[in-house]
Amino acid sequence: MRRVLDLGCGAGRHIIYLTQKNLDVYGIDISKEALRKAKQRLNKLNLSANIKVGSMTSLPYRDNFFDALISTTTIHHGNIQQIKKTIKEIERVIKPAGLIFVTVPKNRSKKEIPKERWFGIKFIAPRTFVILGGEEKGLPHYQFNKDLLRKNFKNFKIINLWINDEGSYCFLGELKDKS
């Protein structure tokens, strides 16, 4: 059975889908409340997955543990040093030739950032801003472009890189040989 990690699994939308496909599913998220909801949803459907609270910069799994990893609109939450640490952790826990699917919001100008209109934003570093109100108040948002995705995921062979209808970069990659 293939083992998959949903990094930043939230309330479990992808975990439920992957579990229904008979995969060995793990999920990690920093939000206890989101994981509580994920467990409720799994229980209601008589499904089970291995979910836990944790940080994406220090994954509590052994080396080469997962066949695949998904992370939708998660890893951009941090400064570039934290993101690089997360990518190293992804590389560590994925088996050689393991697959990843990652989405991150497309780089936008300040006036194109939707939450800026509601709460305001403040740039705290190059390409990095925080939202000044709402649920994501104070949460860093790093803005990738295609070149930065390629550069930071250099240890992955790019299978496909595109922009979806929501304006996010979608990256499908395979971990290159670790030797």
Buried (B, 14 or more C-beta within 10 A) or exposed (E): EBBBBBBBBBBBEBBBEBBEEEBBBBBBBBBEEBBEBBBEBBEEEEBEBEBEEBBBBEBEBEEBBBBBBBBBBBBBBBBBEBBEBBBEBBBBBBBEEBBBBBBBBBBEEEEEBEBBEEBBBEEEEEBBBBBBEEEBEEEBBBBBEBEBBBEBBEBBEBEEBEEEEEEBBBBBBBBEEEE
